[in-house]
Amino acid sequence: MTDTISPPVSKRTAIETRSIDYVPDDERHGKVSHQGPFWFVGNFQPFTLALGFVGPSMGLSLLWSIVAGVTGIAFGTLFMAFHATQGPVLGLPQLIQSRAQFGYRGVLLPLLGTLFTFGGFIVVDTVIIKAGLNSIFGWSTLVVAIVINVASAAVAIFGHDLLHKTFRILFWISLPLWAVLTAGVLFGGVHGESSAPHSFTLIAFVVQFSVAASYNITYAPYVSDYSRYLPRDTKPSAIIASVFTGAVASPAWLIPLGAWMATALGATDALSGINDAGNQVVPYLGSVLAVVATLVLVATMGLGAYSGMLTAVTGIDSIKKINPTRGLRVVTILVFSVVCFVLSLLLSNATTALNTSLLIMLYLLAPWTAVNLTDYFFVRRGHYAIADLFTPNGIYGAWAWRGITAMLVGIAAEIPFVDLSFFEGPAAAAMGVDIAFIVGLLVAAVAYWIFTRSLDLQAETRFIATHPDAADPGSAEAIARTVEQEER
């Protein structure tokens, strides 16, 4: 039989070997102190700055755009940060852990939403970069798109350790440049006039809040992928605080800066806004910062390619058991990157794509994150038979109706409250605002909690207690039990 759980691994190879398989304790070399800067830099880029354009584009004043953006990002990050605790405890990618709620094959449902999210970020990032660099330097959009997708795929292929190292380097390069630009804005080094009057409207406020909230909620499927190399005894409070602080700090810095650029300079393109504002503060600062910001955005695309690979491989494995070899992960990353590159060539309006894609991601992922976190913190409370996540014949089964139904109910409940450019639900039309993701969060969480009242958790606890190998899927006992289950 092909072993999905623990293939032969050489420690700390240049190209990461592991993908969807369990990370044993002797390979846990991550540090909590790296998580804050990692997620800080993940949001320290033009995409985040562009979030600040949303409110002003709808007539929202600078002050209210900042309030909506910052509160929205803090709200969304709460959900993202709590997912980070699952990596050290389970040593697994996020979507493998979701098999406990949805089943070995049932996890295909949230996989569709997360794959759309990872691909969506890469596509929109590509559009933002190629349009911005063409506007600033006149560079060919096609050549730029090819180069950045090749670079992001390369970083993703080398994997977890290179991604962390790249983000730490970019942290120290980016920080002083953004600090100088911000100082120039605050102390009058950048001048401009608002092209239109702005005020407060509830609709614009809610849209700005929702787009900002969705930004880090859509990071939720990523987090465990990059915390699974942390030691098993990592304190939950430490990892939550580190991820939350890092992931909130940079958007709380850049969203207000983006709102100011949109309001005072009439900026509609993130990279061009950075270039124009920075060059007013110090000659060529904007040009240098635009290039550095592009590098950060390309590294962030690497996150999407890496997690997209984990999602795709999980989906393939859920249909037909596979051996998650290094070769498979490399090929998957290349195919995924090519598909995203082709889609980016078909997209031209980055602002429209940003707003629409973020909202769709939010509609799909809010019910999933509600189910996943409810299960982890309130139902099973972090106790899982990890080995059974790798077989359809384990205690979690092939199709777990509770998680599947709760997520579908949550998505269905959102539909009347949805407000998109191509569809407006009746509740959204009547209220004038889109609160779909809040409805999806609440409905999915409550539905899952109700459905799990009939779950025999005591039987699961007894099973885990009497099968110590369940917590170590790399052990000989766990592998033997998985083989026996699959031969039934």
C-alpha positions as CSV (number, residue, x, y, z in Angstrom):
1,M,0.0,0.0,0.0
2,T,1.1,3.6,-0.6
3,D,1.8,5.4,2.6
4,T,0.2,8.8,2.7
5,I,1.1,9.6,6.2
6,S,4.9,9.4,6.6
7,P,7.1,9.1,3.5
8,P,10.8,9.0,3.9
9,V,12.1,12.4,4.7
10,S,15.6,13.9,4.7
11,K,15.9,16.6,7.3
12,R,16.0,20.2,6.3
13,T,16.5,19.6,2.6
14,A,16.7,22.7,0.3
15,I,13.4,21.8,-1.3
16,E,10.8,20.9,1.4
17,T,9.7,17.3,1.2
18,R,6.5,17.3,3.2
19,S,3.2,18.5,1.9
20,I,-0.1,17.1,3.4
21,D,1.6,14.6,5.7
22,Y,2.1,14.9,9.4
23,V,5.2,16.7,10.8
24,P,6.8,14.6,13.5
25,D,8.2,16.2,16.7
26,D,11.8,15.8,15.6
27,E,11.2,18.0,12.6
28,R,9.5,20.8,14.5
29,H,12.0,23.6,14.1
30,G,9.7,26.7,13.9
31,K,9.8,29.6,16.3
32,V,6.8,31.6,17.7
33,S,8.9,34.8,17.4
34,H,8.9,34.3,13.6
35,Q,5.1,34.2,13.3
36,G,4.5,37.9,14.0
37,P,7.0,39.3,11.4
38,F,5.8,36.6,8.9
39,W,2.2,37.7,9.0
40,F,3.1,41.4,9.3
41,V,5.0,41.2,6.0
42,G,2.3,39.1,4.5
43,N,0.0,42.1,4.8
44,F,2.7,44.8,4.2
45,Q,2.1,45.2,0.5
46,P,0.1,47.0,-2.2
47,F,-2.9,44.7,-1.9
48,T,-3.4,45.8,1.7
49,L,-2.9,49.5,0.7
50,A,-5.6,49.0,-2.0
51,L,-8.1,48.0,0.7
52,G,-8.1,51.7,1.8
53,F,-9.3,52.8,-1.6
54,V,-12.7,51.1,-1.2
55,G,-14.4,53.5,1.2
56,P,-13.3,56.7,-0.6
57,S,-14.3,55.2,-4.0
58,M,-17.8,55.0,-2.6
59,G,-17.7,58.6,-1.1
60,L,-16.8,57.7,2.4
61,S,-14.7,60.3,4.2
62,L,-11.1,59.6,5.2
63,L,-11.8,59.3,8.9
64,W,-14.7,56.9,8.5
65,S,-12.7,54.9,5.9
66,I,-9.9,54.4,8.5
67,V,-12.4,53.5,11.2
68,A,-14.2,50.9,9.1
69,G,-10.9,49.5,7.7
70,V,-9.1,49.1,11.0
71,T,-12.1,47.7,12.9
72,G,-12.8,45.3,10.0
73,I,-9.3,44.0,9.9
74,A,-9.2,43.5,13.6
75,F,-12.5,41.6,13.5
76,G,-11.4,39.3,10.7
77,T,-8.0,38.6,12.3
78,L,-9.6,37.2,15.4
79,F,-10.8,34.2,13.4
80,M,-7.5,33.9,11.5
81,A,-5.3,34.0,14.7
82,F,-7.2,31.2,16.5
83,H,-6.6,28.9,13.6
84,A,-2.9,29.2,14.2
85,T,-3.1,27.1,17.4
86,Q,-4.0,24.0,15.3
87,G,-0.6,23.8,13.6
88,P,1.5,23.1,16.6
89,V,-1.0,20.7,18.2
90,L,-1.7,18.6,15.2
91,G,1.3,19.1,12.9
92,L,-0.9,19.2,9.9
93,P,-2.0,21.6,7.1
94,Q,-5.3,23.3,7.8
95,L,-7.5,21.4,5.3
96,I,-6.3,18.0,6.4
97,Q,-7.5,18.9,9.9
98,S,-10.9,19.9,8.4
99,R,-11.5,16.2,7.6
100,A,-12.6,15.8,11.2
101,Q,-15.5,18.1,10.6
102,F,-16.3,17.2,7.0
103,G,-15.0,13.7,6.5
104,Y,-12.2,12.3,4.5
105,R,-14.0,13.0,1.2
106,G,-16.5,15.6,2.5
107,V,-13.6,18.0,2.9
108,L,-13.9,18.5,-0.8
109,L,-16.6,21.1,-0.1
110,P,-14.5,23.6,1.8
111,L,-11.6,22.7,-0.5
112,L,-13.4,24.4,-3.4
113,G,-13.8,27.6,-1.4
114,T,-10.2,27.7,-0.3
115,L,-8.8,26.8,-3.7
116,F,-10.8,29.7,-5.1
117,T,-9.3,31.9,-2.4
118,F,-5.7,31.0,-3.0
119,G,-6.1,31.3,-6.8
120,G,-8.0,34.5,-6.4
121,F,-5.3,36.2,-4.5
122,I,-2.6,35.2,-7.0
123,V,-4.7,36.4,-10.0
124,V,-5.6,39.8,-8.4
125,D,-2.0,40.3,-7.2
126,T,-0.7,39.7,-10.7
127,V,-3.2,42.2,-12.1
128,I,-2.2,44.8,-9.4
129,I,1.6,44.3,-10.1
130,K,1.6,44.3,-13.9
131,A,-0.7,47.3,-14.1
132,G,1.3,49.2,-11.5
133,L,4.7,48.5,-12.9
134,N,3.5,49.3,-16.4
135,S,2.1,52.6,-15.2
136,I,5.3,53.6,-13.3
137,F,8.1,52.2,-15.5
138,G,6.3,51.3,-18.7
139,W,7.3,47.7,-18.4
140,S,5.5,45.1,-20.5
141,T,2.5,43.7,-18.6
142,L,3.0,40.2,-20.1
143,V,6.7,40.0,-19.2
144,V,6.0,41.2,-15.7
145,A,3.2,38.7,-15.3
146,I,5.5,35.9,-16.4
147,V,8.4,36.9,-14.2
148,I,6.4,37.3,-11.0
149,N,4.5,34.1,-11.4
150,V,7.7,32.2,-12.0
151,A,9.3,33.8,-9.0
152,S,6.4,33.1,-6.7
153,A,6.2,29.5,-7.9
154,A,9.9,29.1,-7.2
155,V,9.6,30.3,-3.6
156,A,6.6,28.0,-3.1
157,I,8.5,25.0,-4.5
158,F,11.4,25.5,-1.9
159,G,8.6,25.7,0.6
160,H,8.0,26.4,4.3
161,D,11.5,27.4,5.4
162,L,12.4,29.6,2.5
163,L,9.0,31.4,2.7
164,H,9.7,32.2,6.4
165,K,13.2,33.4,5.6
166,T,12.1,35.5,2.7
167,F,9.5,37.3,4.7
168,R,11.9,38.0,7.5
169,I,14.4,39.6,5.1
170,L,11.6,41.7,3.4
171,F,10.4,42.8,6.8
172,W,13.7,44.6,7.6
173,I,14.0,46.0,4.0
174,S,10.4,47.3,3.9
175,L,10.0,48.8,7.3
176,P,12.2,51.8,7.0
177,L,10.9,52.7,3.6
178,W,7.3,52.7,4.6
179,A,8.3,54.6,7.8
180,V,9.8,57.4,5.7
181,L,6.8,57.6,3.4
182,T,4.4,57.7,6.3
183,A,6.4,60.4,8.0
184,G,6.2,62.4,4.9
185,V,2.4,62.0,4.8
186,L,2.0,63.0,8.4
187,F,4.3,65.9,8.4
188,G,3.3,67.5,5.1
189,G,5.9,66.1,2.7
190,V,3.1,64.9,0.3
191,H,0.5,67.3,-1.1
192,G,-2.7,66.8,-3.0
193,E,-6.3,67.7,-3.1
194,S,-9.4,65.5,-2.8
195,S,-11.0,65.1,-6.2
196,A,-14.5,64.8,-4.7
197,P,-16.3,65.6,-1.4
198,H,-16.5,62.7,1.0
199,S,-18.9,62.1,3.9
200,F,-20.4,59.2,5.9
201,T,-22.8,56.7,4.4
202,L,-23.7,53.4,6.1
203,I,-23.4,51.4,2.9
204,A,-19.9,52.6,2.2
205,F,-18.9,52.0,5.8
206,V,-20.2,48.4,5.8
207,V,-18.5,47.6,2.5
208,Q,-15.2,49.0,3.7
209,F,-15.6,47.0,6.9
210,S,-16.5,43.8,5.1
211,V,-13.7,44.0,2.6
212,A,-11.2,44.6,5.4
213,A,-12.6,41.8,7.5
214,S,-12.6,39.4,4.6
215,Y,-8.9,40.1,4.0
216,N,-7.7,38.3,7.1
217,I,-10.6,35.9,7.4
218,T,-9.5,34.6,4.0
219,Y,-6.1,34.0,5.4
220,A,-7.6,31.5,7.9
221,P,-7.0,28.5,5.6
222,Y,-3.3,29.5,5.4
223,V,-2.4,29.8,9.0
224,S,-1.9,26.3,10.2
225,D,0.1,25.6,7.0
226,Y,2.8,27.9,8.4
227,S,2.6,27.0,12.1
228,R,2.7,23.2,11.8
229,Y,6.5,23.2,12.2
230,L,6.2,24.7,15.7
231,P,6.8,22.5,18.7
232,R,3.8,20.6,20.0
233,D,4.1,22.3,23.4
234,T,3.8,25.8,22.0
235,K,1.5,27.9,24.2
236,P,-1.8,28.7,22.4
237,S,-1.9,32.2,23.9
238,A,1.6,32.9,22.5
239,I,0.9,31.8,19.0
240,I,-2.5,33.5,18.9
241,A,-1.0,36.8,20.2
242,S,1.9,36.6,17.7
243,V,-0.2,36.0,14.7
244,F,-2.9,38.5,15.7
245,T,-0.4,41.3,16.4
246,G,1.5,40.7,13.2
247,A,-1.5,40.3,10.9
248,V,-3.3,43.4,12.4
249,A,-0.4,45.8,12.6
250,S,0.5,46.2,9.0
251,P,-3.1,46.6,7.7
252,A,-3.8,49.0,10.5
253,W,-0.8,51.0,9.1
254,L,-1.4,50.6,5.3
255,I,-5.2,50.8,5.1
256,P,-5.3,54.4,6.5
257,L,-2.4,55.3,4.2
258,G,-4.3,53.9,1.2
259,A,-7.5,55.8,2.3
260,W,-5.4,59.0,2.5
261,M,-3.9,58.4,-1.0
262,A,-7.4,57.8,-2.4
263,T,-8.9,60.8,-0.7
264,A,-6.0,63.4,-1.0
265,L,-4.3,62.2,-4.2
266,G,-7.2,60.5,-6.0
267,A,-5.1,57.3,-6.3
268,T,-6.8,54.3,-7.8
269,D,-3.7,52.1,-8.4
270,A,-1.7,51.0,-5.3
271,L,1.7,50.9,-6.9
272,S,1.3,54.2,-8.7
273,G,0.1,55.8,-5.5
274,I,3.1,54.5,-3.6
275,N,5.4,55.8,-6.4
276,D,3.9,59.2,-6.6
277,A,3.6,59.8,-2.9
278,G,7.1,58.4,-2.1
279,N,8.8,60.5,-4.8
280,Q,7.4,63.7,-3.2
281,V,8.9,62.8,0.1
282,V,12.4,61.8,-1.1
283,P,13.5,61.6,-4.7
284,Y,13.2,58.0,-6.0
285,L,11.8,56.8,-2.6
286,G,8.5,56.0,-4.3
287,S,10.2,54.1,-7.1
288,V,12.3,52.0,-4.8
289,L,9.4,51.3,-2.5
290,A,7.2,50.3,-5.4
291,V,9.8,47.7,-6.4
292,V,10.2,46.4,-2.8
293,A,6.4,46.3,-2.3
294,T,6.2,44.3,-5.5
295,L,8.7,41.8,-4.1
296,V,6.6,41.5,-0.9
297,L,3.5,40.9,-3.0
298,V,5.3,38.3,-5.1
299,A,6.4,36.5,-1.9
300,T,2.8,36.6,-0.7
301,M,1.8,35.0,-4.1
302,G,4.2,32.3,-3.1
303,L,2.0,31.7,0.0
304,G,-1.0,31.3,-2.3
305,A,0.8,28.8,-4.5
306,Y,2.1,26.8,-1.6
307,S,-1.2,26.6,0.2
308,G,-3.0,26.1,-3.1
309,M,-0.7,23.1,-3.6
310,L,-1.7,21.7,-0.2
311,T,-5.3,22.2,-1.0
312,A,-5.1,20.6,-4.4
313,V,-3.1,17.6,-3.1
314,T,-5.6,17.2,-0.3
315,G,-8.4,17.1,-2.8
316,I,-6.7,14.6,-5.0
317,D,-5.9,12.4,-2.0
318,S,-9.5,12.6,-0.8
319,I,-10.6,11.1,-4.1
320,K,-7.8,8.6,-4.6
321,K,-5.1,7.9,-2.1
322,I,-1.7,9.2,-3.2
323,N,1.9,9.3,-2.1
324,P,2.6,13.0,-1.3
325,T,6.1,13.0,-2.7
326,R,8.3,16.0,-3.4
327,G,7.8,15.6,-7.1
328,L,4.0,15.7,-6.7
329,R,4.1,19.0,-4.7
330,V,6.5,20.6,-7.3
331,V,4.3,19.6,-10.3
332,T,1.1,20.7,-8.5
333,I,2.6,24.1,-7.7
334,L,3.7,24.6,-11.4
335,V,0.2,23.6,-12.7
336,F,-1.6,25.8,-10.2
337,S,0.7,28.8,-11.0
338,V,0.2,28.4,-14.8
339,V,-3.6,28.3,-14.3
340,C,-3.5,31.5,-12.2
341,F,-1.2,33.2,-14.7
342,V,-3.6,32.4,-17.6
343,L,-6.6,33.7,-15.6
344,S,-4.7,36.9,-14.7
345,L,-4.3,37.7,-18.5
346,L,-8.1,37.7,-18.8
347,L,-8.6,40.2,-16.0
348,S,-8.1,43.9,-16.5
349,N,-9.8,45.9,-13.7
350,A,-7.9,45.3,-10.5
351,T,-10.2,47.4,-8.3
352,T,-13.4,45.6,-9.4
353,A,-11.7,42.3,-9.1
354,L,-10.4,43.1,-5.6
355,N,-13.9,44.0,-4.3
356,T,-15.8,41.2,-5.9
357,S,-13.2,38.4,-5.2
358,L,-12.8,39.4,-1.6
359,L,-16.5,39.3,-1.0
360,I,-17.0,36.0,-2.7
361,M,-14.1,34.5,-0.7
362,L,-15.7,35.9,2.5
363,Y,-19.1,34.3,1.6
364,L,-17.4,30.9,1.1
365,L,-15.0,30.9,4.0
366,A,-17.0,32.5,6.8
367,P,-19.2,29.3,7.2
368,W,-16.1,27.1,7.0
369,T,-14.1,29.0,9.6
370,A,-17.2,29.0,11.9
371,V,-17.5,25.2,11.6
372,N,-13.8,24.6,12.0
373,L,-13.3,26.8,15.1
374,T,-16.5,25.7,16.8
375,D,-15.3,22.1,16.4
376,Y,-11.8,22.8,17.6
377,F,-12.6,25.0,20.6
378,F,-16.1,24.0,21.7
379,V,-16.8,20.5,20.5
380,R,-13.7,18.3,20.3
381,R,-11.5,20.9,22.1
382,G,-8.3,20.1,20.3
383,H,-8.5,16.3,20.8
384,Y,-8.2,14.4,17.5
385,A,-7.1,11.0,16.3
386,I,-4.6,12.4,13.8
387,A,-4.0,9.0,12.1
388,D,-7.7,8.7,11.3
389,L,-7.6,11.9,9.3
390,F,-5.7,9.9,6.6
391,T,-8.3,7.2,5.9
392,P,-12.0,7.2,4.9
393,N,-12.5,4.2,7.2
394,G,-11.4,6.0,10.4
395,I,-13.6,7.4,13.2
396,Y,-14.3,10.6,11.1
397,G,-15.6,8.6,8.1
398,A,-15.7,9.5,4.5
399,W,-18.6,12.0,4.6
400,A,-19.3,13.9,7.9
401,W,-22.9,15.2,7.5
402,R,-22.7,17.6,10.4
403,G,-20.0,19.8,9.0
404,I,-21.2,19.6,5.4
405,T,-24.7,20.5,6.3
406,A,-23.7,23.3,8.7
407,M,-21.5,24.9,6.0
408,L,-24.2,24.6,3.3
409,V,-26.8,26.0,5.7
410,G,-24.5,28.9,6.5
411,I,-23.9,29.6,2.8
412,A,-27.6,29.4,2.0
413,A,-28.4,31.8,4.9
414,E,-26.0,34.3,3.4
415,I,-27.7,34.5,-0.1
416,P,-30.5,36.9,0.9
417,F,-27.9,39.3,2.4
418,V,-25.4,39.2,-0.5
419,D,-24.7,42.4,-2.5
420,L,-22.5,41.9,-5.5
421,S,-22.2,43.7,-8.8
422,F,-24.0,40.9,-10.6
423,F,-26.4,39.8,-7.8
424,E,-28.2,41.5,-4.9
425,G,-30.2,39.5,-2.3
426,P,-33.6,40.8,-1.2
427,A,-32.4,41.4,2.4
428,A,-29.4,43.4,1.2
429,A,-31.7,45.4,-1.1
430,A,-34.1,46.2,1.7
431,M,-31.4,47.0,4.3
432,G,-29.0,48.8,1.9
433,V,-26.0,46.9,3.4
434,D,-24.3,43.6,3.0
435,I,-24.0,41.6,6.2
436,A,-23.9,38.2,4.6
437,F,-20.6,37.0,6.1
438,I,-21.8,37.8,9.7
439,V,-25.0,35.8,9.0
440,G,-22.9,33.0,7.6
441,L,-20.6,32.9,10.6
442,L,-23.4,32.8,13.2
443,V,-25.7,30.4,11.3
444,A,-22.9,27.9,10.5
445,A,-21.5,28.0,14.0
446,V,-24.9,27.5,15.7
447,A,-26.0,24.8,13.2
448,Y,-22.8,22.8,13.7
449,W,-23.0,23.1,17.5
450,I,-26.6,21.8,17.4
451,F,-25.8,19.0,15.0
452,T,-22.9,17.8,17.2
453,R,-25.1,17.4,20.3
454,S,-25.7,13.9,19.0
455,L,-22.0,13.2,18.5
456,D,-20.6,10.5,20.8
457,L,-17.6,12.5,22.0
458,Q,-17.0,10.1,24.9
459,A,-16.5,7.2,22.5
460,E,-14.0,9.3,20.5
461,T,-12.1,10.2,23.7
462,R,-12.0,6.6,24.8
463,F,-10.7,5.6,21.3
464,I,-7.9,8.2,21.4
465,A,-7.0,7.1,25.0
466,T,-6.8,3.4,24.0
467,H,-4.9,4.1,20.8
468,P,-1.8,6.2,21.7
469,D,-0.6,5.9,18.1
470,A,-3.6,8.0,17.0
471,A,-1.6,11.1,18.0
472,D,1.5,10.0,16.1
473,P,0.5,9.0,12.5
474,G,4.1,8.4,11.7
475,S,4.5,5.5,14.1
476,A,4.6,1.9,12.9
477,E,1.4,1.2,14.9
478,A,-0.5,4.0,13.3
479,I,0.6,3.0,9.8
480,A,-0.4,-0.6,10.5
481,R,-3.8,0.4,11.8
482,T,-4.4,2.6,8.7
483,V,-3.5,-0.3,6.4
484,E,-5.9,-2.5,8.3
485,Q,-8.7,0.1,8.0
486,E,-8.3,0.5,4.3
487,E,-8.3,-3.2,3.7
488,R,-11.7,-3.6,5.3
